[in-house]
């Protein structure tokens, strides 16, 4: 017999926070996902990025992909294309297929912006 169980976000948060405190990268990723939206808690992009970063630093591939996305778009307030590229590369190295396309976009975006910045510096020195 299958019993339908409703979503209990408060319990999930508590369990994930306890596991994250013990260094569980999957729990850190889950916290990032919960704070990023679509759950029964207020969206907090900065906190989502914090948890994605914590999980990424422990080698969680999906968290590396999400952190790359956050840094590429600046959705949490800080855009850093070079660091986004680093995390996309890390996710690709772990076999996260989605990261391949994201990595290509980050490289193209960074290259275009770096080129514009170098052009601007060249004009200022004339």
N, CA, C and O of each residue as an XYZ file, in Angstrom:
504
protein
N       0.831     -1.178      0.000
C       0.000      0.000      0.000
C       0.882      1.249      0.000
O       1.838      1.343      0.770
N       0.556      2.195     -0.859
C       1.292      3.455     -0.946
C       0.479      4.531     -0.253
O      -0.719      4.678     -0.493
N       1.144      5.275      0.603
C       0.481      6.356      1.327
C       1.047      7.671      0.813
O       2.262      7.870      0.819
N       0.179      8.561      0.373
C       0.620      9.883     -0.097
C       1.002     10.728      1.111
O       0.253     10.828      2.082
N       2.171     11.326      1.030
C       2.649     12.177      2.115
C       2.854     13.573      1.555
O       3.492     13.747      0.517
N       2.311     14.566      2.244
C       2.486     15.956      1.808
C       3.909     16.419      2.021
O       4.685     15.808      2.756
N       4.224     17.488      1.376
C       5.568     18.059      1.485
C       5.672     18.800      2.817
O       4.825     19.633      3.140
N       6.700     18.494      3.574
C       6.927     19.146      4.852
C       8.255     19.881      4.766
O       9.306     19.348      5.122
N       8.184     21.104      4.291
C       9.396     21.886      4.055
C      10.159     22.163      5.337
O      11.389     22.119      5.340
N       9.466     22.443      6.411
C      10.142     22.753      7.674
C      10.993     21.568      8.143
O      12.127     21.752      8.586
N      10.447     20.364      8.046
C      11.209     19.177      8.439
C      12.384     18.955      7.495
O      13.491     18.634      7.928
N      12.133     19.129      6.207
C      13.220     18.962      5.223
C      14.348     19.954      5.488
O      15.523     19.592      5.438
N      13.989     21.205      5.770
C      15.004     22.226      6.065
C      15.821     21.832      7.294
O      17.049     21.918      7.292
N      15.126     21.402      8.333
C      15.809     21.036      9.576
C      16.781     19.878      9.342
O      17.926     19.923      9.791
N      16.323     18.855      8.647
C      17.180     17.702      8.378
C      18.370     18.076      7.496
O      19.492     17.628      7.733
N      18.118     18.898      6.481
C      19.207     19.328      5.595
C      20.215     20.197      6.335
O      21.422     20.060      6.137
N      19.721     21.087      7.186
C      20.633     21.940      7.961
C      21.512     21.100      8.887
O      22.705     21.371      9.030
N      20.923     20.082      9.513
C      21.701     19.198     10.392
C      22.761     18.435      9.595
O      23.910     18.323     10.023
N      22.367     17.919      8.445
C      23.325     17.168      7.620
C      24.394     18.095      7.045
O      25.565     17.723      6.973
N      23.994     19.300      6.636
C      24.960     20.267      6.091
C      25.987     20.650      7.149
O      27.169     20.808      6.844
N      25.542     20.797      8.380
C      26.451     21.130      9.483
C      27.497     20.037      9.698
O      28.571     20.292     10.244
N      27.175     18.827      9.268
C      28.109     17.701      9.378
C      28.928     17.512      8.104
O      29.687     16.551      7.984
N      28.767     18.447      7.138
C      29.574     18.394      5.929
C      28.987     17.608      4.781
O      29.724     17.245      3.865
N      27.704     17.328      4.783
C      27.065     16.554      3.715
C      26.772     17.467      2.521
O      25.896     18.328      2.595
N      27.504     17.276      1.428
C      27.366     18.164      0.267
C      25.988     18.062     -0.388
O      25.488     19.055     -0.917
N      25.377     16.903     -0.364
C      24.038     16.757     -0.937
C      23.012     17.583     -0.178
O      22.107     18.162     -0.779
N      23.151     17.639      1.140
C      22.252     18.456      1.953
C      22.489     19.938      1.678
O      21.541     20.722      1.645
N      23.742     20.322      1.480
C      24.056     21.711      1.154
C      23.426     22.094     -0.185
O      22.856     23.175     -0.334
N      23.540     21.185     -1.153
C      22.923     21.430     -2.458
C      21.408     21.556     -2.314
O      20.802     22.438     -2.923
N      20.795     20.690     -1.522
C      19.347     20.738     -1.321
C      18.928     22.066     -0.696
O      17.903     22.631     -1.077
N      19.708     22.570      0.258
C      19.398     23.871      0.860
C      19.479     24.976     -0.186
O      18.625     25.862     -0.231
N      20.504     24.919     -1.020
C      20.615     25.903     -2.095
C      19.407     25.861     -3.009
O      18.876     26.900     -3.400
N      18.976     24.661     -3.347
C      17.812     24.505     -4.219
C      16.550     25.041     -3.546
O      15.723     25.683     -4.194
N      16.402     24.782     -2.260
C      15.204     25.265     -1.557
C      15.171     26.792     -1.505
O      14.124     27.404     -1.715
N      16.321     27.400     -1.225
C      16.360     28.858     -1.148
C      16.277     29.523     -2.523
O      15.985     30.715     -2.618
N      16.530     28.762     -3.579
C      16.498     29.357     -4.919
C      15.080     29.531     -5.447
O      14.877     30.234     -6.437
N      14.104     28.912     -4.814
C      12.714     29.146     -5.203
C      11.952     27.876     -5.487
O      12.531     26.806     -5.668
N      10.632     28.017     -5.521
C       9.763     26.886     -5.823
C       9.423     26.029     -4.621
O       8.878     24.935     -4.762
N       9.743     26.524     -3.450
C       9.456     25.782     -2.218
C       8.653     26.684     -1.291
O       8.391     27.841     -1.617
N       8.279     26.172     -0.176
C       7.421     26.906      0.747
C       8.201     27.835      1.674
O       7.802     28.047      2.819
N       9.290     28.379      1.194
C      10.071     29.346      1.976
C      10.360     30.542      1.085
O      10.347     30.424     -0.141
N      10.620     31.693      1.692
C      10.939     32.866      0.869
C      12.223     32.637      0.065
O      13.179     32.036      0.556
N      12.226     33.121     -1.166
C      13.420     33.027     -2.010
C      14.512     33.902     -1.408
O      14.269     35.049     -1.033
N      15.709     33.350     -1.320
C      16.874     34.091     -0.829
C      18.054     33.673     -1.700
O      18.751     32.702     -1.405
N      18.263     34.426     -2.780
C      19.300     34.055     -3.758
C      20.704     34.071     -3.143
O      21.534     33.230     -3.487
N      20.974     35.007     -2.248
C      22.299     35.062     -1.621
C      22.536     33.810     -0.770
O      23.631     33.247     -0.782
N      21.529     33.385     -0.047
C      21.670     32.180      0.765
C      21.758     30.935     -0.122
O      22.494     29.997      0.186
N      21.010     30.934     -1.213
C      21.114     29.819     -2.166
C      22.540     29.733     -2.708
O      23.122     28.650     -2.767
N      23.096     30.876     -3.102
C      24.474     30.880     -3.616
C      25.453     30.394     -2.546
O      26.385     29.650     -2.850
N      25.247     30.808     -1.313
C      26.101     30.358     -0.203
C      26.124     28.826     -0.123
O      27.190     28.218     -0.025
N      24.944     28.215     -0.167
C      24.871     26.759     -0.038
C      25.396     26.061     -1.286
O      26.034     25.013     -1.183
N      25.137     26.628     -2.466
C      25.706     26.040     -3.685
C      27.232     26.099     -3.636
O      27.908     25.156     -4.048
N      27.770     27.210     -3.132
C      29.229     27.338     -3.026
C      29.796     26.316     -2.036
O      30.799     25.663     -2.322
N      29.160     26.181     -0.886
C      29.643     25.225      0.121
C      29.674     23.811     -0.455
O      30.649     23.082     -0.271
N      28.608     23.426     -1.151
C      28.558     22.091     -1.757
C      29.567     21.969     -2.892
O      30.191     20.921     -3.057
N      29.731     23.030     -3.674
C      30.687     23.018     -4.787
C      32.107     22.800     -4.295
O      32.874     22.043     -4.891
N      32.447     23.462     -3.217
C      33.800     23.329     -2.672
C      34.077     21.915     -2.160
O      35.231     21.508     -2.020
N      33.009     21.177     -1.886
C      33.168     19.771     -1.478
C      33.069     18.819     -2.669
O      33.098     17.600     -2.497
N      32.951     19.380     -3.887
C      32.972     18.555     -5.083
C      31.619     18.110     -5.613
O      31.565     17.188     -6.427
N      30.539     18.718     -5.191
C      29.193     18.337     -5.657
C      28.980     18.926     -7.059
O      28.897     20.144     -7.217
N      28.893     18.061     -8.066
C      28.817     18.485     -9.463
C      27.608     19.342     -9.805
O      27.751     20.356    -10.488
N      26.429     18.959     -9.349
C      25.224     19.748     -9.644
C      25.304     21.124     -8.977
O      24.848     22.117     -9.544
N      25.880     21.183     -7.779
C      26.064     22.469     -7.105
C      27.039     23.340     -7.889
O      26.856     24.553     -7.979
N      28.074     22.726     -8.456
C      29.028     23.484     -9.272
C      28.331     24.088    -10.477
O      28.593     25.235    -10.838
N      27.450     23.329    -11.098
C      26.669     23.843    -12.224
C      25.816     25.031    -11.784
O      25.806     26.069    -12.445
N      25.106     24.879    -10.675
C      24.231     25.958    -10.201
C      25.032     27.187     -9.788
O      24.622     28.312    -10.075
N      26.158     26.993     -9.126
C      26.983     28.127     -8.729
C      27.503     28.854     -9.963
O      27.542     30.084     -9.996
N      27.898     28.093    -10.970
C      28.319     28.716    -12.222
C      27.215     29.570    -12.819
O      27.469     30.678    -13.292
N      25.992     29.061    -12.800
C      24.849     29.814    -13.328
C      24.610     31.090    -12.523
O      24.368     32.156    -13.089
N      24.682     30.968    -11.204
C      24.484     32.141    -10.354
C      25.535     33.210    -10.637
O      25.216     34.393    -10.758
N      26.775     32.786    -10.739
C      27.861     33.743    -10.965
C      27.823     34.333    -12.368
O      28.163     35.501    -12.560
N      27.412     33.535    -13.347
C      27.311     34.051    -14.716
C      26.237     35.129    -14.816
O      26.439     36.159    -15.458
N      25.102     34.888    -14.182
C      23.985     35.822    -14.306
C      24.018     36.942    -13.276
O      23.412     37.992    -13.491
N      24.704     36.741    -12.178
C      24.711     37.736    -11.112
C      23.400     37.799    -10.356
O      23.105     38.810     -9.718
N      22.612     36.745    -10.415
C      21.277     36.727     -9.816
C      21.299     36.967     -8.304
O      20.311     37.441     -7.744
N      22.395     36.651     -7.648
C      22.486     36.865     -6.200
C      23.177     38.185     -5.870
O      23.442     38.485     -4.705
N      23.465     38.969     -6.910
C      24.047     40.292     -6.667
C      25.460     40.483     -7.170
O      25.896     41.623     -7.328
N      26.188     39.421     -7.426
C      27.579     39.549     -7.883
C      27.784     38.694     -9.120
O      27.604     37.477     -9.091
N      28.162     39.348    -10.204
C      28.460     38.609    -11.430
C      29.974     38.454    -11.540
O      30.717     39.419    -11.363
N      30.423     37.244    -11.831
C      31.850     36.972    -11.982
C      31.994     35.883    -13.040
O      31.882     34.692    -12.750
N      32.243     36.314    -14.265
C      32.291     35.371    -15.384
C      33.486     34.425    -15.311
O      33.394     33.266    -15.716
N      34.586     34.915    -14.801
C      35.762     34.041    -14.682
C      35.514     32.918    -13.671
O      35.836     31.756    -13.922
N      34.938     33.286    -12.533
C      34.655     32.254    -11.540
C      33.554     31.315    -12.030
O      33.592     30.114    -11.764
N      32.572     31.870    -12.749
C      31.516     31.021    -13.323
C      32.152     29.980    -14.239
O      31.795     28.802    -14.197
N      33.077     30.414    -15.047
C      33.760     29.493    -15.961
C      34.461     28.377    -15.181
O      34.397     27.208    -15.561
N      35.124     28.750    -14.095
C      35.816     27.766    -13.267
C      34.845     26.686    -12.777
O      35.146     25.494    -12.849
N      33.674     27.114    -12.277
C      32.722     26.146    -11.740
C      32.070     25.323    -12.837
O      31.775     24.145    -12.633
N      31.842     25.927    -13.998
C      31.329     25.134    -15.123
C      32.355     24.077    -15.527
O      32.001     22.926    -15.782
N      33.635     24.475    -15.584
C      34.689     23.508    -15.924
C      34.728     22.370    -14.904
O      34.896     21.207    -15.269
N      34.573     22.708    -13.643
C      34.580     21.697    -12.582
C      33.424     20.726    -12.757
O      33.592     19.517    -12.598
N      32.252     21.256    -13.084
C      31.077     20.392    -13.292
C      31.267     19.504    -14.518
O      30.898     18.329    -14.499
N      31.840     20.062    -15.584
C      32.109     19.277    -16.799
C      33.054     18.129    -16.462
O      32.849     17.002    -16.913
N      34.074     18.408    -15.682
C      35.050     17.380    -15.307
C      34.403     16.242    -14.520
O      34.927     15.128    -14.489
N      33.272     16.521    -13.889
C      32.560     15.488    -13.138
C      31.501     14.792    -13.972
O      30.772     13.933    -13.474
N      31.418     15.162    -15.240
C      30.476     14.488    -16.125
C      29.073     15.065    -16.116
O      28.134     14.393    -16.541
N      28.906     16.286    -15.646
C      27.594     16.927    -15.650
C      27.360     17.458    -17.060
O      27.914     18.487    -17.449
N      26.540     16.749    -17.812
C      26.351     17.044    -19.240
C      25.848     18.462    -19.494
O      26.308     19.119    -20.428
N      24.912     18.942    -18.680
C      24.374     20.290    -18.865
C      25.456     21.358    -18.803
O      25.345     22.403    -19.444
N      26.489     21.093    -18.037
C      27.542     22.086    -17.830
C      28.343     22.350    -19.100
O      28.940     23.418    -19.240
N      28.366     21.399    -20.023
C      29.117     21.578    -21.271
C      28.614     22.804    -22.031
O      29.410     23.650    -22.438
N      27.310     22.902    -22.222
C      26.727     24.040    -22.947
C      26.879     25.313    -22.140
O      27.169     26.368    -22.703
N      26.691     25.235    -20.838
C      26.825     26.410    -19.978
C      28.258     26.933    -20.043
O      28.483     28.142    -20.097
N      29.218     26.020    -20.036
C      30.627     26.384    -20.097
C      30.926     27.150    -21.381
O      31.613     28.172    -21.357
N      30.410     26.654    -22.497
C      30.623     27.335    -23.767
C      30.062     28.745    -23.758
O      30.692     29.667    -24.275
N      28.887     28.920    -23.178
C      28.286     30.244    -23.078
C      29.086     31.163    -22.182
O      29.226     32.350    -22.478
N      29.610     30.636    -21.098
C      30.412     31.452    -20.182
C      31.710     31.892    -20.842
O      32.148     33.028    -20.660
N      32.328     30.993    -21.610
C      33.563     31.340    -22.302
C      33.296     32.443    -23.324
O      34.041     33.421    -23.393
N      32.236     32.287    -24.116
C      31.908     33.291    -25.131
C      31.592     34.630    -24.487
O      32.047     35.666    -24.970
N      30.826     34.628    -23.412
C      30.449     35.860    -22.727
C      31.673     36.538    -22.125
O      31.844     37.750    -22.251
N      32.514     35.757    -21.478
C      33.719     36.315    -20.867
C      34.651     36.865    -21.940
O      35.210     37.950    -21.780
N      34.820     36.128    -23.024
C      35.698     36.575    -24.101
C      35.208     37.885    -24.699
O      36.004     38.790    -24.951
N      33.902     37.992    -24.930
C      33.348     39.216    -25.510
C      33.538     40.392    -24.564
O      33.941     41.472    -24.996
N      33.256     40.199    -23.295
C      33.394     41.295    -22.329
C      34.841     41.673    -22.112
O      35.160     42.856    -21.993
N      35.728     40.686    -22.059
C      37.150     40.983    -21.896
C      37.665     41.770    -23.089
O      38.473     42.684    -22.925
N      37.213     41.429    -24.280
C      37.620     42.131    -25.486
C      37.161     43.585    -25.451
O      37.929     44.483    -25.795
N      35.935     43.823    -25.045
C      35.409     45.186    -24.945
C      36.207     45.971    -23.910
O      36.542     47.132    -24.146
N      36.516     45.362    -22.773
C      37.273     46.034    -21.723
C      38.673     46.389    -22.213
O      39.168     47.482    -21.938
N      39.312     45.475    -22.934
C      40.653     45.758    -23.457
C      40.618     46.877    -24.489
O      41.508     47.727    -24.518
N      39.594     46.878    -25.332
C      39.438     47.965    -26.310
C      39.305     49.303    -25.600
O      39.926     50.288    -26.000
N      38.500     49.340    -24.554
C      38.288     50.566    -23.787
C      39.584     51.033    -23.151
O      39.887     52.226    -23.175
N      40.350     50.121    -22.584
C      41.640     50.488    -21.982
C      42.591     51.034    -23.038
O      43.326     51.988    -22.783
N      42.577     50.436    -24.217
C      43.427     50.918    -25.309
C      43.079     52.339    -25.719
O      43.972     53.148    -25.969
N      41.795     52.650    -25.789
C      41.377     54.011    -26.166
C      41.750     55.019    -25.100
O      42.097     56.153    -25.430
N      41.692     54.647    -23.840
C      42.028     55.574    -22.753
C      43.508     55.918    -22.750
O      43.886     57.025    -22.365
N      44.344     54.988    -23.172
C      45.783     55.240    -23.141
C      46.276     56.058    -24.328
O      47.443     56.450    -24.365
N      45.396     56.323    -25.309
C      45.808     57.110    -26.486
C      45.849     58.576    -26.216
O      46.176     59.359    -27.107
